[in-house]
Amino acid sequence: MNPLGVHALVFVSGWSQDEAARAIDRAAACGFEYLEIPLIDPKAIDVEQTRRALVGAGIKPMTSLGLGFDNDISSDDLAKVKRGDALLHDALAVARDLGSTMLSGVLYSALGKYPEAPSEAGRWNCVQALGRLAEEALASDITIGIEPVNRYESNLINTGDDALKLIQTIGADNMVVHLDSYHMNIEEGAPDALIQRLGDRLGYVHINESHRGYLGTGSIDFCALFRALAQHDYRGVITFEAFSAGIGDPKLNADLAVWRPLWRDPESLARHARDFMLNELQRSRVRSESVSPVAEKQKEEAPPAVDLKPELEMRSQPPSQRNFGWSRRRS
């Protein structure tokens, strides 16, 4: 069974000593094994106090971060890239000291809506900065996760395939794709083929409802998602994330356009989410183990589908951009 986590902003709006203690205690009380701690301001976190509280509650940390437009490593502005580079390395140091084995999130661009597509120079700035981050993380046995977000929250990495291509361009073994069901619901097709393509590069999963509220009350087909995770033997952490107006970090809520109060009782929401995810994991395991050998043989013998995506993508681009994309260059 996959270990389950919960995002700290389900319970608190920041990371003061009182908020840290409350988030950790509530995560433990709700039965979670992991707590994702957002490193919005790494230098403001009391690392020793947080680590003691985590150990005392038996909770393991995951850490995450989203860049802003003033410290965007995918910018053409090298001053912004430098600030983003410094923030990423500060966050990595805090993740290490907290005992986290992963730093993940929107580490590659600002979290927000861009007015234009990324430039080739900006892409390369991102590749170089994340390459340096991954190299430093490797020394501490920390994995770097790349979370695709929808087109309204980044212009750079919107799909699992985008994230995989970025990782392959950088060439670091300690980088993985971090999928989020909320963003998948906007940008991806059926999850099975995607998860199969990602293979062992899939390293972290967020579970969100389509409206960021109670699981099972929106439009996401969680049955298909959990079935795909089971069939492709994903064994990593699965973390519940949700946002509601008036709860969580106000600036992040504004960045994510969270305007409505979708829920008011964090513990009720979190307990429901844990029960929901456990149920889906158990059902998906049963379904995965009961797949018919005949059906599998018919699937294997079926003619391969023609992949029209590259052709359609090329046709949708202006001629001047049809060769544009990730490329590896010598430093």
C-alpha positions as CSV (number, residue, x, y, z in Angstrom):
1,M,0.0,0.0,0.0
2,N,1.3,3.4,-0.9
3,P,2.2,5.8,2.0
4,L,-0.2,8.7,2.3
5,G,0.5,12.3,2.9
6,V,-1.3,15.6,3.3
7,H,-0.3,19.2,2.4
8,A,0.3,21.4,5.4
9,L,-1.9,24.2,4.0
10,V,-4.9,22.1,4.5
11,F,-4.5,22.9,8.2
12,V,-2.6,26.2,8.5
13,S,-1.9,29.4,6.7
14,G,1.8,29.7,7.4
15,W,4.7,28.1,9.3
16,S,5.1,29.9,12.6
17,Q,6.0,27.7,15.5
18,D,2.3,27.4,16.6
19,E,1.2,26.7,13.0
20,A,3.9,24.1,12.5
21,A,3.0,22.3,15.7
22,R,-0.7,22.4,14.7
23,A,-0.2,21.1,11.2
24,I,2.0,18.2,12.4
25,D,-0.3,17.2,15.2
26,R,-3.4,17.3,12.9
27,A,-1.6,15.2,10.2
28,A,-0.8,12.6,12.8
29,A,-4.3,12.6,14.3
30,C,-5.8,12.1,10.8
31,G,-3.6,9.1,10.3
32,F,-1.2,10.4,7.6
33,E,2.4,9.2,7.3
34,Y,3.8,12.2,5.5
35,L,3.3,16.0,5.7
36,E,4.2,18.2,2.8
37,I,5.7,21.4,4.0
38,P,5.7,24.4,1.6
39,L,9.0,26.3,1.8
40,I,7.5,29.6,0.7
41,D,10.1,31.4,2.8
42,P,12.8,28.9,3.7
43,K,14.7,31.3,6.0
44,A,11.6,31.8,8.1
45,I,11.3,28.2,9.1
46,D,12.5,27.1,12.5
47,V,14.2,23.9,11.3
48,E,15.1,22.5,14.8
49,Q,11.6,23.1,16.2
50,T,9.9,21.6,13.1
51,R,12.2,18.6,13.1
52,R,11.6,17.8,16.8
53,A,7.9,18.1,16.3
54,L,8.0,15.8,13.2
55,V,10.0,13.2,15.1
56,G,7.8,13.4,18.1
57,A,4.6,12.8,16.1
58,G,6.1,10.1,13.9
59,I,5.5,12.2,10.7
60,K,7.9,12.2,7.7
61,P,8.4,15.5,5.8
62,M,8.1,16.2,2.1
63,T,9.0,19.7,1.0
64,S,7.7,21.8,-1.9
65,L,8.1,25.2,-3.5
66,G,6.8,27.4,-6.2
67,L,8.8,30.3,-7.7
68,G,7.5,33.8,-8.3
69,F,7.9,36.2,-11.2
70,D,10.6,38.1,-9.4
71,N,12.8,34.9,-9.0
72,D,11.8,33.0,-12.2
73,I,14.7,30.8,-13.4
74,S,13.0,30.5,-16.8
75,S,13.3,34.3,-17.3
76,D,15.6,36.1,-19.8
77,D,16.5,38.4,-17.0
78,L,19.6,37.0,-15.4
79,A,19.0,39.0,-12.1
80,K,15.7,37.1,-11.7
81,V,17.4,33.8,-12.5
82,K,20.0,34.5,-9.9
83,R,17.4,35.2,-7.2
84,G,15.5,32.1,-8.1
85,D,18.7,30.0,-8.1
86,A,19.5,31.3,-4.5
87,L,15.9,30.6,-3.3
88,L,16.1,27.0,-4.7
89,H,19.3,26.3,-2.9
90,D,18.1,27.9,0.3
91,A,15.0,25.6,0.1
92,L,17.2,22.6,-0.6
93,A,19.2,23.3,2.5
94,V,16.0,23.5,4.7
95,A,14.7,20.3,3.1
96,R,17.9,18.5,3.9
97,D,17.9,19.7,7.5
98,L,14.3,18.8,8.0
99,G,15.1,15.2,6.9
100,S,13.1,15.4,3.7
101,T,14.1,13.1,0.8
102,M,12.3,15.3,-1.8
103,L,12.0,18.9,-2.9
104,S,9.3,19.2,-5.5
105,G,6.8,21.6,-7.0
106,V,7.0,24.4,-9.6
107,L,10.7,24.8,-9.4
108,Y,11.2,25.7,-13.0
109,S,9.1,28.9,-13.5
110,A,6.9,31.3,-11.8
111,L,3.6,30.0,-10.5
112,G,1.2,32.2,-12.4
113,K,-0.3,33.2,-15.8
114,Y,2.2,34.3,-18.4
115,P,1.4,36.7,-21.2
116,E,3.6,34.9,-23.7
117,A,5.4,31.6,-24.5
118,P,8.8,31.0,-22.9
119,S,11.9,32.0,-24.9
120,E,14.7,29.6,-25.8
121,A,17.1,31.6,-23.6
122,G,14.7,31.3,-20.7
123,R,14.3,27.5,-21.2
124,W,18.1,27.1,-21.2
125,N,18.4,29.3,-18.0
126,C,15.9,26.8,-16.4
127,V,17.9,23.8,-17.5
128,Q,21.2,25.1,-16.2
129,A,19.7,26.2,-12.8
130,L,17.9,22.9,-12.2
131,G,21.0,21.0,-13.3
132,R,22.9,22.8,-10.5
133,L,20.2,22.1,-8.0
134,A,20.0,18.4,-8.9
135,E,23.7,18.1,-8.5
136,E,23.7,19.6,-5.1
137,A,20.7,17.6,-4.0
138,L,22.4,14.4,-5.0
139,A,25.1,14.9,-2.4
140,S,22.3,14.9,0.3
141,D,20.4,12.0,-1.4
142,I,17.5,14.3,-2.1
143,T,15.2,13.8,-5.1
144,I,14.0,16.9,-7.2
145,G,10.4,16.6,-8.3
146,I,9.0,18.5,-11.3
147,E,5.3,19.2,-11.0
148,P,3.5,20.0,-14.2
149,V,0.8,22.6,-13.7
150,N,-2.0,23.9,-16.0
151,R,-1.5,26.5,-18.7
152,Y,-2.9,29.2,-16.4
153,E,-0.2,28.6,-13.8
154,S,2.9,28.2,-16.0
155,N,3.9,28.6,-19.6
156,L,6.7,26.0,-19.4
157,I,5.7,22.6,-17.9
158,N,2.0,21.8,-18.4
159,T,2.0,18.0,-18.9
160,G,3.8,14.9,-17.6
161,D,5.5,14.6,-21.0
162,D,6.8,18.2,-20.7
163,A,8.3,17.4,-17.3
164,L,9.8,14.2,-18.6
165,K,11.4,16.0,-21.5
166,L,12.9,18.6,-19.1
167,I,14.4,15.9,-16.9
168,Q,15.8,14.0,-19.9
169,T,17.4,17.3,-21.1
170,I,19.1,17.9,-17.8
171,G,20.1,14.3,-17.5
172,A,20.0,14.0,-13.7
173,D,19.2,10.6,-12.2
174,N,17.7,12.2,-9.0
175,M,14.9,14.0,-10.8
176,V,11.3,12.7,-11.1
177,V,7.9,13.7,-12.4
178,H,5.4,14.9,-9.8
179,L,1.8,14.5,-11.1
180,D,-1.2,16.3,-9.7
181,S,-4.7,15.1,-10.5
182,Y,-6.1,18.7,-10.5
183,H,-3.7,19.8,-13.3
184,M,-4.0,16.4,-15.1
185,N,-7.8,17.0,-15.3
186,I,-7.1,20.1,-17.3
187,E,-4.1,19.2,-19.4
188,E,-3.9,15.4,-19.8
189,G,-5.9,12.6,-21.4
190,A,-6.6,9.2,-19.8
191,P,-3.9,8.6,-17.2
192,D,-2.9,5.0,-18.1
193,A,-0.8,5.8,-21.2
194,L,0.9,8.8,-19.5
195,I,1.8,6.8,-16.4
196,Q,3.1,4.0,-18.6
197,R,5.3,6.5,-20.5
198,L,6.7,8.0,-17.3
199,G,7.6,4.6,-15.9
200,D,10.0,4.8,-12.9
201,R,10.4,8.5,-13.5
202,L,7.1,9.0,-11.8
203,G,8.1,9.8,-8.2
204,Y,5.3,11.7,-6.4
205,V,1.6,12.1,-6.8
206,H,-0.8,14.8,-5.6
207,I,-4.5,14.0,-5.3
208,N,-6.8,17.0,-5.7
209,E,-10.4,17.3,-6.7
210,S,-11.4,19.3,-9.8
211,H,-12.7,22.2,-7.7
212,R,-10.0,21.7,-4.9
213,G,-12.6,20.5,-2.4
214,Y,-13.8,17.1,-1.0
215,L,-12.6,14.2,-3.0
216,G,-15.3,12.4,-4.9
217,T,-17.5,15.5,-5.2
218,G,-16.0,16.9,-8.5
219,S,-15.5,15.6,-12.0
220,I,-12.2,13.7,-11.8
221,D,-12.2,9.9,-12.5
222,F,-10.2,8.8,-9.6
223,C,-11.0,5.2,-10.3
224,A,-9.1,5.4,-13.6
225,L,-6.1,7.2,-12.0
226,F,-5.7,4.8,-9.1
227,R,-6.1,1.9,-11.4
228,A,-3.3,3.2,-13.7
229,L,-1.0,3.8,-10.7
230,A,-1.6,0.2,-9.5
231,Q,-1.2,-1.4,-12.9
232,H,2.1,0.3,-13.5
233,D,3.3,-0.5,-9.9
234,Y,3.7,3.0,-8.6
235,R,4.7,2.6,-5.0
236,G,5.6,6.2,-4.0
237,V,3.9,8.7,-1.7
238,I,0.4,9.9,-2.6
239,T,-0.4,13.3,-1.0
240,F,-3.8,15.0,-0.6
241,E,-3.9,18.7,-1.4
242,A,-6.8,21.1,-1.3
243,F,-7.4,24.8,-1.1
244,S,-10.3,27.0,0.2
245,A,-10.7,30.7,0.5
246,G,-9.9,31.8,4.0
247,I,-7.7,28.8,4.8
248,G,-4.1,28.4,3.7
249,D,-1.6,31.0,2.5
250,P,-3.5,34.0,1.2
251,K,-1.0,34.9,-1.5
252,L,-0.9,31.4,-2.8
253,N,-4.7,31.2,-2.8
254,A,-4.7,34.4,-4.9
255,D,-2.1,33.0,-7.3
256,L,-4.2,29.8,-7.7
257,A,-7.4,31.8,-8.0
258,V,-9.0,30.2,-5.0
259,W,-11.9,32.6,-4.4
260,R,-14.6,30.3,-2.9
261,P,-14.8,28.7,0.5
262,L,-15.1,25.0,-0.7
263,W,-14.7,23.6,2.8
264,R,-14.4,24.9,6.4
265,D,-13.4,22.0,8.6
266,P,-9.8,20.9,7.8
267,E,-9.8,17.8,9.9
268,S,-13.1,16.6,8.4
269,L,-11.7,17.2,4.9
270,A,-8.4,15.5,5.7
271,R,-10.0,12.4,7.3
272,H,-12.4,12.0,4.4
273,A,-9.5,12.3,2.0
274,R,-7.4,9.6,3.7
275,D,-10.4,7.2,3.8
276,F,-11.2,8.0,0.2
277,M,-7.6,7.4,-1.0
278,L,-7.3,4.2,1.0
279,N,-10.5,2.9,-0.5
280,E,-9.3,3.7,-4.0
281,L,-6.0,2.0,-3.4
282,Q,-7.7,-1.1,-2.1
283,R,-10.1,-1.2,-5.0
284,S,-7.4,-0.6,-7.6
285,R,-5.3,-3.4,-6.2
286,V,-8.2,-5.8,-6.5
287,R,-8.9,-4.7,-10.0
288,S,-5.2,-4.9,-11.0
289,E,-4.9,-8.4,-9.6
290,S,-8.1,-9.6,-11.4
291,V,-7.1,-8.5,-14.9
292,S,-8.0,-11.3,-17.3
293,P,-5.0,-12.9,-19.0
294,V,-7.2,-13.3,-22.2
295,A,-8.0,-9.6,-22.2
296,E,-4.3,-8.8,-21.7
297,K,-3.4,-11.1,-24.6
298,Q,-5.9,-9.4,-26.8
299,K,-4.5,-6.0,-25.8
300,E,-1.0,-7.1,-26.7
301,E,-2.1,-8.4,-30.1
302,A,-4.1,-5.3,-31.0
303,P,-2.6,-3.1,-33.7
304,P,-0.6,-0.1,-32.4
305,A,-2.5,3.2,-32.5
306,V,-1.2,5.8,-34.8
307,D,0.3,8.7,-32.8
308,L,-0.9,11.9,-34.5
309,K,0.1,14.2,-31.6
310,P,3.5,15.3,-33.1
311,E,1.9,16.2,-36.4
312,L,-1.0,18.1,-34.8
313,E,1.3,20.0,-32.5
314,M,3.5,20.9,-35.5
315,R,0.6,22.1,-37.5
316,S,-0.6,24.3,-34.6
317,Q,2.7,26.2,-34.5
318,P,3.8,29.1,-36.7
319,P,6.5,28.0,-39.1
320,S,9.1,30.0,-37.3
321,Q,8.6,27.9,-34.1
322,R,8.3,24.4,-35.5
323,N,11.8,23.4,-34.5
324,F,11.6,25.1,-31.1
325,G,11.9,23.0,-28.0
326,W,14.2,21.6,-25.4
327,S,17.8,21.0,-26.5
328,R,21.0,20.3,-24.8
329,R,23.8,22.7,-25.3
330,R,27.3,22.8,-24.1
331,S,27.9,25.2,-21.2
